[in-house]
Amino acid sequence: MLEIEEQFFTAIDNSKNVLIAFPKSCAGDAISSSLALYFFLKKLNKNVTITCDSFKPLEKFDFLPGMEKIKTEIKEDKEFIISLNTSKIKVGSLKYEKEKNLFDIIIEPKEGNFTSKDVSFSGTSNGYDLIITISSPDLESLGKIFENNADLFYNTPIINIDKSPSNEQYGQINLVKLASSSVSEIVYSLLTSKDENKVDEKIAELLLTGIIDDTNSFKSLSVTPYTLTTVSRLISLGADREKIVKNLYQVYSVDNLKLWGRVLARLKEKKDGKLVWSLLTKEDFAKTKTGENDINGVIDELIIHMPKIEIACLFYQDPKGQVKVIIKNRGEGELMSILEKYNPSGNNKIIMLNFNNKGLIDTEKEIISILSQSLVS
């Protein structure tokens, strides 16, 4: 049996049109590793599409090459072809008529008659012959990308690359490594298993960005000696660590800091600091001239500076007053299943909840009670 890396390259060799997909609740690691794979496959002369449902990247990722390549939906060009054999009978005239649900094509021969034996049908499509999913524990985490194209996913070989313990191993090839610091680390190992020369400066910088973002600049407990060896190799291949750190961690405006101040002023904790949360109202966003895209950095900073945290939550109102919750899970609890009745989106590490008919305080009490029970004192 082939090693999993060999299976990957065999699948790539046998493909022409590749789709790369990652979840809506994406982190920088998913974006970076997906783009790295995109550029790697383009070097192999593959037709590649990269997609994410409702993709709206944080400003700090604007420096990454290829961000404009990420599509928010899958579009396939399809044609249905009707062929008429004219080797014996020539066409005299051609017209069509459309009435209600019927579309009639009327062909008049110059002489003789056409029969059904002279007609054949075929279809063409630029359809994908391989799908690569990134940081997707299940297909449902891809949102509308999967919902609107279920047949494509069920009928196309899938390479599933992830590090989540909740991954459902749904691919024909499953490259799921729980001990890895990030998916970017997995992708680096995969791409260099055959030929490190294919990893150029651009790909190296993308992969290093993913590792730095997912490990909170190497502060995560998931960092291993192999992680540091990988980082060293990526820097030697041309990745600019200083540029990455500057973009990821030094892009906060005065307005961002004002928003953080409001979060910190309302900060609460339970379970000896294992569970930490805060609240923001729509007025907070209006007064600080910030938006929903500015809040991910707040949670990341809390996690970096409070090492006891296992679960960090932010409850907030969007401009219409709808209550939303972002939960980041550093622990081992299966929060997706615990919160199943709320139809969570994302994965077990980053979870999003939406509440249409519930107030901010009531939502806080209900969700914190559930999360508190999930933690062992």
Secondary structure, 3 states (H helix, E strand, C coil): CCCHHHHHHHHHHCCCEEEEECCCCCCHHHHHHHHHHHHHHHHCCCEEEEECCCCCCCHHHCCCCCHHHEECCCCCCEEEEEEECCCCCCEEEEEEEEECCEEEEEEEECCCCCCHHHEEEEEEECCCCEEEEECCCCHHHHCHHHHCCHHHHHHCCEEEEECCCCCCCCCCEEEECCCCCCHHHHHHHHHHCCCHHHCCHHHHHHHHHHHHHHCCCCCCCCCCHHHHHHHHHHHHCCCCHHHHHHHHHCCCCHHHHHHHHHHHHCCEEECCCCEEEEEECHHHHHHHCCCHHHCHHHHHHHHHHCCCCCEEEEEEECCCCCEEEEEEECCCCCHHHHCHHHCCEECCCEEEEEECCCCHHHHHHHHHHHHHHHCCC
